[in-house]
Amino acid sequence: MTTDVTIIGAGLGGLTLARVLHVHGIPATVYEAETSATARTQGGMLDIHQDSGQPALRAAGLTDEFRGLVLEGRQAMRVLDRDGSVLFEQADDDTGGSPEVLRGELRQLLLDSLPADTVRWGHKVSGTRALGEGRHQVMFADGTAATTGLLVGADGAWSRVRPLLSDATPEYIGMSAVETYLFDADTRHPAGAKAVGGGSLFALAPGKGFLAHREKGGTLHTYVMLARPRGWFADIDFTDAAAATARIAREFADWAPELTALIADGDTAPVLRPLFALPVEHRWERVPGVTLLGDAAHLSLPNGEGANLAMYDATELGRALAAHPDDAEAALTAYEQAMFPRSAAAAAEGAHIHGLFYGDDAPHGLITLFTGGE
Ligand SMILES: Cc1cc2nc3c(=O)[nH]c(=O)nc-3n(C[C@H](O)[C@H](O)[C@H](O)COP(=O)(O)OP(=O)(O)OC[C@H]3O[C@@H](n4cnc5c(N)ncnc54)[C@H](O)[C@@H]3O)c2cc1C
């Protein structure tokens, strides 16, 4: 590479890019807003897909290490009706092809695979500007700045790099998730633990539901999904954990108690996560010296693919840069031409899946999907 690569964001996308570049002998610097690797819990299970996340980890040379992080048995899944009856159940017979790992552990694996000092923590980008001839300046919140000949925005939904390429901003999808945990659930919350089972639980109805996972050591991690305007959530004081919990639980008052318990008996303060998406066909004209990957490029309705796609984008971009060491523009063109239709298809699929999860036919659309009818 005849130029330095500057990556904004040390999420799974940015770190995978840094790692794939490192494998090809190309140095990169990653600027991350968070102050350290442990500044924020990186909660959540991710199933790593055969056609995206897994090839990315192969390209990163980390397949064996990734296998070491897989939580056995977590590909089991259950779909429950609101009264708690089991509508669909699938055991983890190790043929699912999408092993589950903890996001935080995967991120740490990528961090450990990079040369020291690749990630500059505590560097929150406040703005960017073009300097001409493909060079850009990146300004940080602490008043410092960096210039680069190749800038990659891997800084997620609210990317500060995106404005160099596109006027698009994410829009609220009309639904939010409320995140909560139950710890040591087999002992302390046995009914909830039984409802979730060994892997994932989907308990859905039109416009609402519970998505829960069994993580390590009897930890149940739940996203309570609710289709309500942002103003509805704004009226809830989430600094008052007990009151917010009770308010959200009330929306499920007529549901089976073992399901309502996933929010009502939460061991953590509920965390509101409003959900946003970019337009499905989001794309931009080529601008020399800069591109985006992952959520910065194609934040979509939740489709279980976002992290996988971010890692896949990163791999494709890293490979393109390695294949065109003296022509970054050719690399960025090749990367974007493949990425735009790939991410548009995934975003459209996300919209379709969202309809199956929360549409008028919920939860039956999801069961049709799982049984191969969609
Ligand atoms: C509730 C929920 C559940 C999900 N479940 C799944 C799932 O099961 N499977 C799946 O594949 N995907 C899932 N996703 C999607 C997935 O989380 C994202 O698509 C994925 O994290 C995108 O990765 P990324 O690297 O592009 O961005 P991010 O993970 O958002 O990383 C961006 C990084 O940039 C940093 N950053 C942001 N702004 C700045 C700044 N100004 N300056 C410097 N650094 C900055 C951030 O701190 C962060 O470290 C889920 C999303 C949500 C909301």
The ligand as a MOL file (V3000), in Angstrom:
LIG
                    3D

  0  0  0     0  0            999 V3000
M  V30 BEGIN CTAB
M  V30 COUNTS 53 58 0 0 0
M  V30 BEGIN ATOM
M  V30 1 C -30.5910 -5.1250 19.6450 0
M  V30 2 C -29.6560 -5.5590 18.5530 0
M  V30 3 C -29.4110 -6.9210 18.3290 0
M  V30 4 C -28.5530 -7.3310 17.2900 0
M  V30 5 N -28.3270 -8.6610 17.0970 0
M  V30 6 C -27.5080 -9.0570 16.0850 0
M  V30 7 C -27.2580 -10.4470 15.8380 0
M  V30 8 O -27.7730 -11.3190 16.5380 0
M  V30 9 N -26.4320 -10.7910 14.8090 0
M  V30 10 C -25.8430 -9.8390 14.0070 0
M  V30 11 O -25.1000 -10.2100 13.0800 0
M  V30 12 N -26.0680 -8.5190 14.1990 0
M  V30 13 C -26.8760 -8.1080 15.2230 0
M  V30 14 N -27.1100 -6.7740 15.4230 0
M  V30 15 C -26.4870 -5.7950 14.5170 0
M  V30 16 C -25.0420 -5.5420 14.9000 0
M  V30 17 O -24.9490 -5.1860 16.2610 0
M  V30 18 C -24.4430 -4.4200 14.0550 0
M  V30 19 O -24.8590 -4.5460 12.7230 0
M  V30 20 C -22.9100 -4.4740 14.1280 0
M  V30 21 O -22.4940 -4.2160 15.4490 0
M  V30 22 C -22.2840 -3.4890 13.1690 0
M  V30 23 O -20.8900 -3.5220 13.3360 0
M  V30 24 P -20.0060 -2.2550 12.9680 0
M  V30 25 O -18.6040 -2.6470 13.2510 0
M  V30 26 O -20.3830 -1.7680 11.6240 0
M  V30 27 O -20.5030 -1.1150 13.9840 0
M  V30 28 P -20.5170 -1.0620 15.5550 0
M  V30 29 O -20.5680 -2.4000 16.1760 0
M  V30 30 O -21.6010 -0.0920 15.9140 0
M  V30 31 O -19.1020 -0.4270 15.9370 0
M  V30 32 C -18.8340 0.9310 15.7130 0
M  V30 33 C -17.6890 1.3570 16.5880 0
M  V30 34 O -17.3940 2.7120 16.2740 0
M  V30 35 C -17.2610 3.4560 17.4660 0
M  V30 36 N -17.6500 4.8490 17.1830 0
M  V30 37 C -18.9050 5.3210 16.9680 0
M  V30 38 N -18.8640 6.6410 16.7580 0
M  V30 39 C -17.5610 7.0020 16.8260 0
M  V30 40 C -16.8850 8.2540 16.7130 0
M  V30 41 N -17.5620 9.3980 16.4850 0
M  V30 42 N -15.5300 8.2730 16.8470 0
M  V30 43 C -14.8330 7.1150 17.0780 0
M  V30 44 N -15.4400 5.9100 17.2200 0
M  V30 45 C -16.7800 5.8630 17.1010 0
M  V30 46 C -18.1990 2.7760 18.4470 0
M  V30 47 O -17.8480 3.0640 19.7970 0
M  V30 48 C -18.0150 1.3150 18.0760 0
M  V30 49 O -16.9510 0.7200 18.7830 0
M  V30 50 C -27.9460 -6.3520 16.4560 0
M  V30 51 C -28.1890 -4.9900 16.6910 0
M  V30 52 C -29.0390 -4.6020 17.7220 0
M  V30 53 C -29.2930 -3.1220 17.9400 0
M  V30 END ATOM
M  V30 BEGIN BOND
M  V30 1 1 1 2
M  V30 2 1 2 3
M  V30 3 2 2 52
M  V30 4 2 3 4
M  V30 5 1 4 5
M  V30 6 1 4 50
M  V30 7 2 5 6
M  V30 8 1 6 7
M  V30 9 1 6 13
M  V30 10 2 7 8
M  V30 11 1 7 9
M  V30 12 1 9 10
M  V30 13 2 10 11
M  V30 14 1 10 12
M  V30 15 2 12 13
M  V30 16 1 13 14
M  V30 17 1 14 15
M  V30 18 1 14 50
M  V30 19 1 15 16
M  V30 20 1 16 17
M  V30 21 1 16 18
M  V30 22 1 18 19
M  V30 23 1 18 20
M  V30 24 1 20 21
M  V30 25 1 20 22
M  V30 26 1 22 23
M  V30 27 1 23 24
M  V30 28 2 24 25
M  V30 29 1 24 26
M  V30 30 1 24 27
M  V30 31 1 27 28
M  V30 32 2 28 29
M  V30 33 1 28 30
M  V30 34 1 28 31
M  V30 35 1 31 32
M  V30 36 1 32 33
M  V30 37 1 33 34
M  V30 38 1 33 48
M  V30 39 1 34 35
M  V30 40 1 35 36
M  V30 41 1 35 46
M  V30 42 1 36 37
M  V30 43 1 36 45
M  V30 44 2 37 38
M  V30 45 1 38 39
M  V30 46 1 39 40
M  V30 47 2 39 45
M  V30 48 1 40 41
M  V30 49 2 40 42
M  V30 50 1 42 43
M  V30 51 2 43 44
M  V30 52 1 44 45
M  V30 53 1 46 47
M  V30 54 1 46 48
M  V30 55 1 48 49
M  V30 56 2 50 51
M  V30 57 1 51 52
M  V30 58 1 52 53
M  V30 END BOND
M  V30 END CTAB
M  END
